[in-house]
């Protein structure tokens, strides 16, 4: 494991083979720097396959929740 990044999920000591922009809480975290691209705008994290799958599952379930999608608001892309 020398020189290889460790998974950024709290308490995990596996090798972080997957680079992601999702924080361990499942959100994007801004770098705070002036950025010209998505890659520059958000921090990078490393995850093992298991924790990356877990984070992506959490994001997917949030995206699929109906929440307030039936409130009659027009989608921004429709304007």
HELIX and SHEET records of a PDB file:
HELIX    1   1 UNK A   38  UNK A   41  1                                   4    
HELIX    2   2 UNK A   49  UNK A   64  1                                  16    
HELIX    3   3 UNK A   76  UNK A   78  5                                   3    
SHEET    1   A 2 UNK A  18  UNK A  20  0                                        
SHEET    2   A 2 UNK A  45  UNK A  47 -1                                        
END                                                                             
